[in-house]
């Protein structure tokens, strides 16, 4: 059997068509205000809560990242090494590196 060639559209064309589609929707919404009310209802009931959730997730990631950028104190809660790799100084090396990095950041 012959392999069928799959149709693929380059990403720049997909982006162009999506941009054109958005521009048409903006123009229709501007010139005919009530025409897109069903689309607005769907966006308000589905996409807006999803966007709020993504914004919350992004802001929590940003808060966590800023916590790690300004270390004033550091805490080690758990250090573990796989059972077959123990007694080789791995945990000691991890702790020493942690202390070195914390000292460089001003945590100690």
N, C-alpha and C positions, 0 to 999 in steps of 0.2 A: 504494500500500500504506500501511496505517496503521502508524505507529511504535508498537511495544509499549512500554508503560511498564515500565521496569526496577524491580524490587523493591529498595528500599534501606531499611536499618534504621539509625536514628540511632545514633551512636557510644555514647551513654549507655546504650542498651538492650543493645548488644553487651557493653559493660563490665559491666553488671549481670548478664547471663547468664553471662559468664565468671567473675565473682565468685561467683555462686551455684553454678556447676559446681565451682569449687575448694573451696567450703565443703562441698559434698556429698562430694567425694573425701576431704577431711580427716575428715569424720564417719565415712565408711565405713572409712577406714584406722584410725581410733581404735577403733571398735567391732568391727571384723572384721580383725584384724592381717594374716592371711595372704591375704586376699581380693585385694589389689591387687599381689601379688608379680610378676605378668607386667608390669604397668605400671612397677613399680619397676625391673625388669630393663632395660626399654627406656630409662628415664630414666638409669639408671646407665651404660648402654653408649653412648648417643648424646648426650643433652643435657648431662650433666656434663662430658665433655671439651670440648664446645663452649663451655660457660660458663667453664671454666678458660682457654680461649683468649681469650675476650672479656675476662676479668679481666686477663690478661697484656697484651693490647693497650691496655686502659684505663690500667693502671698505667704502661705505657711512655709513653703520651700525657701523663699527669700528670707524670712525671719530666721530659719534654721541656719542658713548660710551666713547671715550676718552675725549670729552667735559664735560661729566658728572663726570668723575673721577677727573678732576682738576678744581674745582670751584674756580674762583677768584671773580666772582660776580654772583648774582642770581636775577631773575626777576619773579614776579608773574603776569601773564597776566589775569587770570580769576579764580575766585572761585565761585562755585555754589553748592547749596544743593537742593535736590529734594523737591518739594513744601510741601509735607506732612511731611517732616522731619525737617523743618525749626524751628527756635526758640528753639533749644535744645543745642546750643553751638558747633555744629559740625564744622562749618566754622572756628570758633575761635580755636578749637583744631587742625584743619588742618594747620592753619597759625602758631600756636605755634610750632607744630612739624616741619614744614618747616623751621622756623627760628632756631630751635634747631639743625636740621640736617645741615643747611647751616653754622651755627657757628662752628659745629664740623669739617666741611670740610674747614673752613677758608674763607668762602665767605663774612662774615660780619666783 
